[in-house]
């Protein structure tokens, strides 16, 4: 019967596609993913999975670059020093061949860990929740971990090993919350304006990182008079990062700007994979040696990186980031603040993303829920636990999954295909490790732009809501801390709310006093009446 239907189609490619769709739909795979029940078919799911992967593949190099900025497990012992001399702590902040070599190895590990954790998370979402959603280390938590907790090249108060322990505990806590059904109650505990502003604030923070010289395009840098200024300089002080000449003349900045324009034009025209195209354009040009924008300069480190790049295909084994969890110094206040911050961001981001994707895909039922919701939260939390074991920041469901849903993805088969793509990327580590910061920076800025959408939902005419929201957003980039923004927003919201409570208490006290006076007068009147 199926064969007869296939033979009625004249176009050979369409005929082959229809035959594959019919065979898969009636197979064990089709029944497991409920393809016919959800009115979908294999080719559509394959196309959806491809679209989602193209829109979120940037995370492989972006996440590894951000986390590698923390220095990972590299330490002062990795610095190269002259014979009979000892390394000073600032060798990790200054150009040092030994430390840079360690960072390169850490980045290789993190690229593999990012791809592997994304593959596992996406597979789990497809197999257990049967939803067309892709998972990967989340943007926001990774920046918080790298720049707030561990600090640039380990300059923070928490080691990378302890940070991974925090991620592990956070994942377990989120898993317990998902199992017990407490997620919604915890999400409602935070004031709505702060919840909305949190996403925008994280977007500003990520964009701020993407504009800096070490992590992005280098448009802004330090200034002794104004703290920050426009740089994009041809020559920069390698220690302080200050401009030493040729402001706005850095070729890599202008190349990164071209990448940003490509991303913007692509998103304007709703082209799938626009961010990838922008990153690819900048990266391919930067791979040409002998130019002013090359990522392979004629140095010993540049030669070493170029020789590894020429391998193209190589399966890199994780050596430095897997299983490095340490609970040392876990009783410090900074650790518990970080734990609460990551948990809060994870719960809100997952809740918002899942319901948004369910709405777009038409999965929401009349009760406001959707099929696979319970397992989806458990998969998200469980993937974070796996990610911590591999050495990466919390795993999150990606809003880019909407690209696949718009292509018609309706089942977990889409997520499995996304996982397969991430699995294939594991074999191209030499190429992925050679993506320059000025190719990553534009994508960080674009992520910040996209995360600002939520500000339209804030009631800016209501001072009680707009002031906490504003401070939540502005404190995150200016203090270089997501937790400071959340704490500041909640604190101001409580302070503004005290006025209504104090007025209410005063009115209640006055009413009670009036009632007591009336009651005393009544008692006195009754007593006098008895005497008479």
Buried (B, 14 or more C-beta within 10 A) or exposed (E): EEEEEBEEBEEEEEBEBBBBBBBBBEEEBBEBBBBEEBEBBBBBBBBBBBBBBBBBBBBBBBBBBBBBBBBBBBBBEBBEEEEEEEBEEEBBBEEBEBBBBBBBBBBBBBBBBBBBBBBBBBBBBBBBBBBBBBBBBBBBBBBBBBBBBBBBBBBBBBBBBBBBBBBBBBBBBBBEBBEEEEBEEBBEEBBBBBBBBBBBBBBBBBBBBBBBBEBBBBBBBBBEEEEEBEBBBBEBEEEEBBBEEEBEEBBBBBBBBBBBEBBBEBBEEEEBBBBBBBBBBBBEBBBEEEBEBBBBBEEEBBEBBBEBBEEEEBEBEBEBBBEBBEEEBBEEEBBEBBBBBBBBBBBBBBBBBBBBBBEBBEBBEEEEEBBBBBBBBBBBBBBBBBBBBBBBBBBBBBBBBBBBBBBBBBBBBBBBBBBBBBBEBBBBBBBBBBBBBBBBBBBBBBBBBBBBEBBEBBEEEEEBBBBBBBBBBBBBBBBBBBBBBBBBBBEBBEEBEEEEEEEEEEEEEEEEEEEEEEEEEEEEEEEEEEEE
